[in-house]
Amino acid sequence: MMGHWGNNYMMGGWGYGNGIYGWMGMLMPLIMGFAIVLLGIYVFRRSTPQVRTGALSNQSGMDILRERYARGEIDSAEYQSRKQDLEGK
């Protein structure tokens, strides 16, 4: 009699494949796998060096102006005008 109750308990009551415990048994590995993937992405992004853009660099306005003039992006008149603006004259 006890063996029959045990089989019924595992197969038809609160067993792995039935009710809320069945859903939890299927979802928990998916949730854990997703969490591991997210943790891996987080660790990878924290360990890689960040790319610096011009907006985040420590260059002053004059340094940028000089670079633009040296590359030929602006002419002498515009360089002098912007230089005076930056110097506050």
C-alpha positions in Angstrom: 0.0 0.0 0.0 2.8 2.4 0.8 4.5 1.8 -2.6 1.2 2.6 -4.4 0.9 5.9 -2.5 4.5 6.9 -3.3 4.0 6.3 -7.0 0.7 8.2 -7.0 2.4 11.1 -5.1 5.2 11.3 -7.6 3.3 10.8 -10.8 -0.1 12.3 -10.2 0.1 14.8 -7.4 3.0 17.2 -6.9 5.4 15.5 -9.3 7.8 17.1 -11.7 5.5 17.2 -14.7 2.3 18.5 -13.0 1.0 21.7 -11.7 3.1 24.7 -10.7 6.2 22.6 -9.9 6.2 21.3 -13.4 6.4 24.8 -14.9 9.0 25.8 -12.4 11.0 22.7 -13.2 11.0 23.7 -16.9 11.5 27.5 -16.4 14.3 27.5 -13.8 17.0 26.1 -16.2 16.0 28.7 -18.8 16.1 31.5 -16.2 19.5 30.4 -14.9 20.9 30.1 -18.4 19.7 33.6 -19.3 21.2 34.9 -16.0 24.6 33.3 -16.9 24.6 34.8 -20.4 23.8 38.2 -19.0 26.5 37.9 -16.4 29.0 36.9 -19.1 28.1 39.9 -21.2 28.4 42.2 -18.2 31.8 40.9 -17.3 33.0 41.1 -20.9 31.9 44.7 -21.3 33.5 45.7 -18.0 36.9 44.1 -18.9 37.2 45.6 -22.4 38.7 49.1 -22.8 36.3 51.8 -23.6 36.7 53.6 -26.9 37.1 57.4 -26.4 35.4 59.7 -28.7 36.4 63.4 -29.4 33.5 64.5 -27.1 34.9 62.6 -24.2 38.6 63.5 -24.6 40.5 66.0 -22.5 41.4 68.3 -25.4 40.8 72.0 -24.9 39.0 74.1 -27.4 42.2 75.6 -28.6 43.7 72.1 -29.2 40.7 71.1 -31.4 40.9 74.5 -33.2 44.6 73.9 -34.0 43.9 70.4 -35.2 41.1 71.6 -37.5 43.4 74.3 -38.9 46.3 71.9 -39.4 44.0 69.4 -41.3 42.8 72.2 -43.5 39.2 72.1 -42.4 39.2 75.8 -41.7 41.1 78.7 -43.3 43.3 81.3 -41.6 40.6 84.0 -41.2 38.2 81.5 -39.5 41.0 80.2 -37.3 41.9 83.8 -36.2 38.2 84.6 -35.5 37.6 81.5 -33.5 40.9 81.8 -31.6 39.8 85.3 -30.5 36.4 84.0 -29.4 38.1 81.2 -27.4 40.6 83.6 -25.8 37.8 86.0 -24.9 39.3 89.0 -26.7 
